[in-house]
C-alpha cells in the first residue's frame, strides 16, 4: 500500500507527495506504513498560545487518530543574520508536537505563492545557487535536521506553491532547482532517511508544469495543496474532485501521496 500523509489544519490544510510515472517512486522511510492524518496551525502559529477551546479541539483530534503535524516557518525565522541562529521557538514547537504524539513535517518556506522569502544578506532569488548562499543554508541544515529527526520528523519542505511565477521564469526556476538539489544532498549527508521536497498546486502536478518537472528531478517528495473551490467560491462537483485526484494519481506512479493543504 502506498503511504498517504494527509495534514488537516486548525484553520484548514493538508499535504501530499507525487512521483512521475517514468521515475523511481520516492519514499518516506521515516513515516510508518498506513494512513497518517495530521494538522497544522494556519499561518504558522505554535502550541504555546492555544486557547482552551483550541486545545480541546486538538485533544479531540489526537484521541481520534491525529498523528502528524505541519509546521511552517521562514528561513529568517531560523537565521535572521548570517550565522546567528534563533532556534528556541523551532525546538520548542517540535518538542510540543512530540509530547502530543505528533510527527512533524517542517516546511521552511523559501518562497510561496506571493514570492520568495529570504533572510538578510540574500536579496536576489537568483543568488540562491551561489556557493556561499548554498553553504550558509547548509550550515543551518546542520543545526536543524538532527533536531527534526530526533523529534520524529519525516519530511523537510522547501517552499509552497511557487509554480505560478517560476513556470514563466526559466532562469529563476533553474536557480531554485539547484538550491533545492544542494539542500537535499546536504540533508542526506546528515540523515539519509529524511525526505526533502517542495509543495505545488494540484494543477501543477496534473498538468506536469515546468516547475513540477523541474522540482521532481531534485526532490524526494513533491507535495500538493488542494482546494476544490474556484474563483466563484462554489465547491466543485464531486465528479470534478474525483477527476482531479485521478489525474494526480496518474502523475504519481507508485509513490506516496502527501497533501500539505486540503482546504
Secondary structure, DSSP 8 states (H G I E B T S, - for coil): ---EEEE--BSS--B-----TTS-----TTS-SSEEEEEEBTTS--STT--HHHHHHHHHHHHTT--EEEEEE-HHHHEEETTEE--HHHHHHHHHHHHTT-EEEEEE-SEETTEE---TT---GGGTTSHHHHHHHHHHHHHHHHHHHHTT--EEEEEES-HHHHTT-HHHHHHHHHHHHHHHHHHHHH-TTSEEEEEEEHHHHHTT-HHHHHHHHH-SEEEEEE--B-TT--B--HHHHHHHHHHHHHHHTTS-EEEEEE-
